[in-house]
């Protein structure tokens, strides 16, 4: 069982980007229950506009975003754009199609982690807390959080 720690008094704003409404709302609801402030985007262009205008401490981005306005932009591309607007922010990339090489790709980005869908709500909140409090959570500690949450 995961022991959840209270989020900071004024938690950083989190951007959740997922094209699928049920997934986007599920992630958002899990975070809001934990006391986090959340904004959502259904696609790349909306996410870029929000990243440009907002002050986010963390983004949760689906790796497999569909093309928008005829432009193919993956979650990896969006993560790099988000990072340009928010250099110190953490990024959680989520995917339904796990491959071992994806973890290394995520770890190549500063303060970024990859998580496989579906995500247990307690696991998500523990990961957000770890990324916010430590600045970086090791892959081993995230594996431990995942095992304890299930």
C-alpha positions in Angstrom: 0.0 0.0 0.0 1.3 3.5 -0.9 1.5 6.0 1.9 0.6 9.3 0.3 2.2 12.5 1.5 0.2 15.7 1.5 1.0 17.9 -1.5 2.6 21.2 -0.8 0.4 24.0 0.4 0.5 25.7 -3.0 1.1 22.8 -5.4 2.5 23.5 -8.8 0.1 23.6 -11.7 0.0 20.4 -13.7 -0.8 20.1 -17.4 -2.4 16.8 -18.5 -2.4 16.2 -22.2 -4.2 13.2 -23.7 -6.4 12.9 -26.7 -8.8 10.5 -25.1 -11.3 12.2 -22.8 -11.7 9.3 -20.4 -7.9 9.0 -19.9 -7.4 12.8 -19.6 -10.3 13.1 -17.1 -9.2 10.1 -15.1 -5.6 11.4 -14.7 -7.0 14.9 -13.8 -9.4 13.5 -11.2 -6.7 11.4 -9.6 -4.6 14.4 -9.2 -7.3 16.7 -8.0 -8.3 14.2 -5.3 -4.7 14.5 -4.1 -5.0 18.3 -3.8 -3.2 19.2 -7.0 -4.2 22.0 -9.4 -4.7 20.7 -12.9 -5.3 22.0 -16.4 -6.0 19.7 -19.4 -5.5 19.8 -23.1 -7.0 17.4 -25.7 -4.1 17.8 -28.2 -0.8 19.2 -29.1 -1.8 22.6 -30.3 -4.0 23.3 -27.2 -1.2 22.0 -25.0 1.4 24.3 -26.7 -0.9 27.3 -26.1 -1.4 26.5 -22.5 2.3 25.8 -22.0 3.1 29.2 -23.5 0.6 31.1 -21.4 0.7 29.2 -18.1 3.2 28.5 -15.3 3.4 24.8 -15.0 5.6 22.8 -12.7 4.8 19.4 -14.3 3.2 18.0 -17.4 1.7 14.6 -18.0 1.8 13.8 -21.7 0.5 10.9 -23.7 3.3 9.6 -26.0 0.8 8.6 -28.7 -0.9 11.8 -29.6 -2.8 11.8 -32.9 -2.0 14.3 -35.7 -3.5 17.8 -35.2 -4.4 20.0 -38.2 -2.5 17.6 -40.5 0.7 17.8 -38.4 2.1 14.8 -36.8 3.4 15.7 -33.4 4.2 12.9 -30.9 4.2 13.2 -27.1 8.0 13.2 -27.3 7.9 16.3 -29.6 5.4 18.0 -27.3 7.6 17.2 -24.2 10.5 19.0 -25.8 8.3 22.0 -26.7 6.9 22.0 -23.1 10.4 21.9 -21.8 11.4 25.0 -23.9 8.7 26.9 -22.1 9.3 25.4 -18.6 12.9 24.3 -18.4 12.7 23.3 -14.7 9.4 21.4 -14.9 9.1 17.6 -14.6 7.5 15.6 -17.3 5.6 12.3 -17.0 5.1 10.5 -20.4 2.4 7.9 -20.5 2.0 5.1 -23.0 -0.3 2.2 -23.6 2.4 0.4 -25.7 5.3 -0.2 -23.4 8.7 -1.0 -25.0 12.0 -1.2 -23.0 13.7 1.4 -25.2 11.1 4.0 -24.3 12.3 4.2 -20.6 15.8 5.1 -21.8 14.4 7.7 -24.2 12.4 9.3 -21.3 15.4 9.2 -19.0 17.3 11.1 -21.7 15.1 14.1 -21.1 15.8 16.1 -17.9 13.4 15.3 -15.1 11.2 13.0 -17.2 9.8 9.6 -16.5 7.7 7.1 -18.5 4.7 5.2 -17.1 2.6 2.5 -18.7 -1.2 2.9 -18.9 -3.4 2.2 -17.0 -2.0 4.2 -14.1 -3.1 3.4 -10.6 -4.3 6.8 -9.0 -2.0 6.2 -5.9 0.9 5.5 -8.2 0.3 8.7 -10.1 0.1 10.9 -7.0 3.2 9.2 -5.5 5.2 9.8 -8.7 4.1 13.4 -8.9 5.1 13.9 -5.3 8.5 12.3 -5.8 9.2 14.4 -8.9 8.2 17.6 -7.2 10.0 17.0 -3.9 13.2 15.4 -5.0 13.5 17.1 -8.4 14.1 13.6 -9.8 12.9 10.2 -8.9 15.1 7.3 -9.8 13.7 4.5 -12.0 14.2 2.0 -9.1 12.2 4.1 -6.7 9.4 4.5 -9.3 9.3 0.8 -9.8 9.0 0.3 -6.0 6.2 2.9 -5.9 4.4 1.1 -8.7 4.7 -2.3 -6.9 3.4 -0.9 -3.6 0.5 0.9 -5.3 -0.9 -2.3 -6.7 
